[in-house]
Amino acid sequence: MNISFPEPYKHTHPPVRNVNEVLAEERTTGQIASDFVARLIGSWKFLITQSVFVVLWLIFNVIVLIYHWDPYPFILMNLLLSLQAAYSTPIIMMSQNRQTYRDRIDAHIDYEINKKTEEESRVILEHLDSQNKALEAIFNELNDLKKQISSLPNSNSL
């Protein structure tokens, strides 16, 4: 009976890296700032604060009987909101570009994990196949031994 098993599997691939660690190594000050601005502008706190600011601006320039620094049609407020939009849009786009880059790195790491999983699954299947062959050889050997024992005289007592 010749039973053989494959060599033990050796992990030759590098360990899987955390996407957050990969990105943290590469972050620049500008990227940190753009992510912060995108988080800030994309929040309810900012939206509510800006809405309160606009309402107060309108109240102080229309209703209150004080000096109206920006009378109707509110050119100064329009200018400030336009400037905010002009600067916040590209900053948010920079943050979105970073998110796209993050998604590409994440997809690449997933690909690497899938390659490793496929390789290890192949090795496991090869090992299981060799075990099946070994079990078949042992089963055949046992059957042969049973036949030999049953052909012996006085084998009924076994």
Phi, psi and omega in degrees: 000126182244102179252127178226148179237152178293161177298150177301143182289133177249124178285107181258356183272152178290159179293156179288136181261148177282131181302319181297322178292319179299314181289324180296327179293332187259353187292135176257171179298320179297320179292320177298317180295317181294323176295320179296313181297318179297319177295320182292308184292330180271031182240158176295325180302314180294315182298317179293316179299315180294321179297317177298318179301313181295317179297315178298319178302313180296316180299312183290338181260353180242310190269313187294140183270048177243185180300124180267099183284344179217077182293164178308134017266028172058055181297318181295316178296319178299318178298314180298316179293324177293318177297317178300314180295320181296325181269325184286327182299308179295328179294318177296321178297322176298318178296319178295322176298321176296322178295321177297317177299317178300317180298322178294317178296317179299317179295321179294318178295320175300319178299315179299318179297318179297321177298315180296318180297317179297316179297314181292326176295319178299316180296318179298317179295322176297318179294318177297321178297318179293326176294319177299317179295319179295316178297321177296318179296318179295318179299314178297320179297317178296317178298318177298317179296320177299316179297318179296318181292320181290337179276349178285149174292152182061030180272356180292335182280351179277000000 
